[in-house]
Amino acid sequence: MSDKQLNKTENLIYQLQTLASYEKKDLDYPAFEVAYESDSGEEGFVEVSCVDVAEQAASKLIEMQNQLTKANELIDQLKSEKPHPDFLLELSKQLNEQDNRITANPIFCVYYDEKVPTSEDYADDGLYEWFNHEESEVIGDDDDLIEYLNEYHLEWLQNYATGEEVEVSDVTIDDLEWETLPSKIEKVHYLKKKHFVNASLTEAGAQQFIDRKQHDYSPLYIYAESMCYQWQMIELRKWLLSLHKVQGE
């Protein structure tokens, strides 16, 4: 038997098990001395039996061999699995391909605007809408007002049109600028108060939220904010970006 064969793990275990099977009385020199060092640092010698040592060594080798087999099985399993789940790869693809809206490290926030009534002097860019105080009803913008008058105050509109010698269908908001509107309809100026609702690393993710939850809010919209100095989020975004690049290679 060659040295290579003698050193194979299976053969070493077999040899140790064979030695361990002997009775101590069957061996001429079953015991030998080995040096040792105690926990306190003292050195000395102790007599051990080669049969006992062989039995312990064989047991340890078998245990190590079983652990190595399990480790190899786990490695094979990990090799067969995808390194990253599909949803992370899709997220990485979106991050790499989306328009960042000229924003460094963007996060796409979903907002809605609350209209807060105010005086004309404080309104945002002269924003206003028409409101019927008698019905506690928001009418809308100028075009909505004309439609509203046609539907609910046609007689008033006809009287106005007759007096001005214009057709009802031709009446515009400019024609009514100095008129006293019926039923406590008046112009209400307002400013916008922005409310945060949700956020996503991708614009597609933000849009999915809007598509699902728009019915619960005033009109929702997306605004790209920068994650400036948010180092944890920036590093996470960098890692996600790298997944698609590695996959592409």
C-alpha positions in Angstrom: 0.0 0.0 0.0 1.4 3.4 -1.0 1.9 6.3 1.3 -0.8 8.2 -0.5 -3.3 5.4 0.1 -2.2 5.2 3.8 -2.9 8.9 4.3 -6.4 8.9 2.9 -8.9 9.9 5.5 -10.9 6.7 5.3 -7.8 4.6 5.7 -6.5 6.7 8.6 -9.8 6.2 10.4 -9.7 2.5 9.7 -6.2 2.2 11.0 -7.1 4.2 14.2 -10.2 2.1 14.7 -8.1 -1.1 14.3 -5.6 0.1 16.8 -8.4 1.1 19.2 -9.9 -2.4 19.0 -6.9 -4.0 20.6 -6.9 -4.9 24.2 -4.0 -3.2 26.1 -2.7 -6.6 27.2 -2.3 -7.6 23.6 0.3 -4.9 22.9 3.9 -5.1 24.1 4.1 -1.3 24.8 0.5 0.1 24.9 1.5 3.1 27.0 3.8 6.0 26.3 4.7 9.3 27.9 3.7 12.7 26.5 4.7 16.2 27.6 2.0 18.6 28.8 1.6 22.0 30.3 -1.0 22.8 33.0 -3.3 25.8 33.1 -0.9 27.3 35.7 2.1 26.9 33.3 3.7 23.9 34.9 5.2 21.4 32.6 5.3 17.6 33.1 4.8 14.2 31.6 1.8 11.9 31.6 1.4 8.3 30.5 -1.3 7.6 28.0 -2.4 4.5 26.2 -2.0 4.4 22.4 -5.3 2.4 22.3 -7.2 5.2 24.0 -5.5 7.9 21.9 -6.4 6.0 18.7 -10.1 5.7 19.8 -10.3 9.4 20.5 -8.5 10.4 17.3 -10.8 8.1 15.2 -13.9 9.7 16.8 -12.7 13.2 16.1 -11.8 12.4 12.5 -15.3 10.9 11.9 -16.9 14.0 13.4 -14.8 16.4 11.3 -15.5 14.3 8.2 -19.3 14.6 8.8 -19.0 18.4 9.3 -17.0 18.8 6.1 -19.7 16.8 4.2 -22.4 19.1 5.5 -20.4 22.2 4.7 -19.9 20.9 1.1 -23.6 20.2 0.7 -24.4 23.8 1.9 -21.8 25.3 -0.5 -23.4 23.3 -3.4 -26.8 24.6 -2.4 -25.7 28.2 -2.2 -24.0 27.9 -5.7 -27.3 26.6 -7.2 -29.3 29.5 -5.8 -29.5 33.1 -7.2 -27.2 35.5 -5.3 -30.0 38.0 -5.1 -33.8 37.7 -5.3 -35.5 38.9 -8.5 -37.2 41.9 -6.9 -33.8 43.4 -5.9 -32.5 42.9 -9.4 -35.5 44.7 -10.8 -35.2 47.5 -8.3 -31.5 47.9 -9.3 -32.5 48.0 -13.0 -35.0 50.7 -12.3 -32.5 52.7 -10.3 -30.0 52.5 -13.2 -32.4 53.4 -15.9 -34.8 55.9 -14.4 -34.7 59.7 -14.8 -33.3 61.2 -11.6 -34.8 64.6 -12.4 -31.5 66.3 -12.1 -31.3 65.4 -8.4 -28.3 63.8 -6.6 -29.2 60.6 -4.8 -32.9 61.1 -5.3 -35.8 59.7 -3.3 -39.2 60.0 -4.9 -41.7 61.4 -2.4 -45.5 61.4 -2.8 -47.3 64.6 -1.7 -50.7 66.2 -1.9 -51.5 69.8 -1.5 -54.0 71.1 1.0 -55.7 74.4 -0.1 -55.7 76.8 2.8 -58.0 79.8 2.3 -56.4 83.2 2.7 -56.6 86.8 1.6 -55.6 87.7 -2.0 -52.4 89.3 -0.7 -51.1 86.0 0.8 -52.3 83.6 -1.9 -49.8 81.5 -3.9 -49.3 83.2 -7.3 -52.9 84.5 -7.2 -54.4 81.0 -6.8 -58.1 80.9 -6.3 -61.2 78.8 -6.9 -64.9 79.5 -6.9 -67.0 78.4 -4.0 -70.8 78.3 -3.3 -71.2 79.3 0.3 -74.9 78.6 0.3 -74.3 75.0 -0.7 -70.9 74.6 0.9 -69.7 73.4 -2.4 -66.4 73.9 -4.2 -67.1 74.8 -7.8 -63.6 74.9 -9.2 -61.7 77.1 -11.6 -63.0 79.7 -14.1 -64.1 77.1 -16.7 -65.8 75.1 -14.0 -67.7 78.2 -13.0 -69.1 78.8 -16.5 -70.2 75.1 -16.6 -71.8 75.4 -13.2 -73.7 78.5 -14.2 -75.0 76.8 -17.3 -76.2 73.8 -15.3 -77.6 75.4 -12.1 -78.1 79.1 -12.9 -79.0 79.1 -16.6 -81.8 81.7 -16.1 -79.4 84.2 -14.5 -76.9 83.6 -17.3 -79.5 84.1 -20.0 -80.6 87.3 -18.4 -77.0 88.5 -18.3 -76.4 87.4 -21.9 -79.5 89.2 -23.1 -78.5 92.4 -21.4 -75.0 92.3 -22.9 -76.3 91.1 -26.3 -74.1 88.0 -26.3 -74.9 84.4 -26.7 -74.9 82.2 -23.5 -72.5 79.8 -25.1 -70.0 82.7 -25.7 -69.9 83.9 -22.1 -66.4 83.8 -20.6 -65.1 84.6 -17.1 -63.8 87.9 -18.4 -67.4 88.9 -19.3 -68.4 88.3 -15.6 -65.6 90.2 -14.0 -67.7 93.0 -12.6 -70.9 91.0 -12.2 -72.5 90.0 -8.9 -72.8 86.3 -9.1 -75.9 84.4 -7.8 -76.4 82.4 -4.6 -73.4 83.6 -2.7 -70.9 82.3 -5.3 -67.5 84.0 -4.7 -63.9 83.7 -5.4 -61.8 82.2 -2.6 -58.0 82.7 -2.7 -55.8 80.1 -1.1 -52.2 79.0 -0.5 -50.9 75.5 -0.9 -49.7 73.5 2.1 -47.7 70.4 1.0 -48.3 67.1 2.9 -45.9 64.2 2.7 -47.6 60.8 2.2 -45.0 58.2 1.1 -41.5 57.7 -0.5 -39.8 55.3 -2.8 -36.3 54.7 -4.1 -37.7 54.7 -7.6 -40.2 56.8 -9.4 -42.0 53.6 -10.6 -42.5 52.6 -6.9 -43.9 56.0 -6.1 -46.3 55.8 -9.0 -47.4 52.3 -8.0 -48.5 53.7 -4.6 -50.4 56.6 -6.3 -52.2 54.1 -8.6 -53.2 52.0 -5.6 -54.1 54.7 -3.1 -55.1 57.9 -5.0 -58.8 57.4 -4.0 -57.9 58.0 -0.4 -56.3 61.4 -0.9 -56.5 64.7 -2.7 -54.6 64.6 -6.1 -51.2 63.0 -5.4 -48.0 63.9 -7.2 -44.3 62.9 -7.1 -41.4 65.2 -6.2 -37.8 64.1 -6.3 -36.0 65.1 -3.1 -32.3 64.6 -2.5 -31.0 62.3 0.2 -28.1 64.7 0.9 -26.1 63.7 4.0 -28.3 60.6 4.6 -25.2 58.4 4.4 -27.0 55.1 5.2 -29.5 55.6 2.5 -26.9 56.8 0.0 -24.7 53.7 0.6 -27.7 51.4 0.4 -28.6 53.1 -3.0 -25.1 52.6 -4.2 -25.2 48.9 -3.4 -28.5 48.5 -5.1 -27.2 50.2 -8.2 -24.2 47.9 -8.3 -26.4 44.7 -8.4 -27.7 45.4 -12.0 -24.1 46.3 -13.2 -22.7 43.0 -11.8 -25.6 41.1 -13.3 -25.0 42.7 -16.7 -21.3 41.7 -16.6 
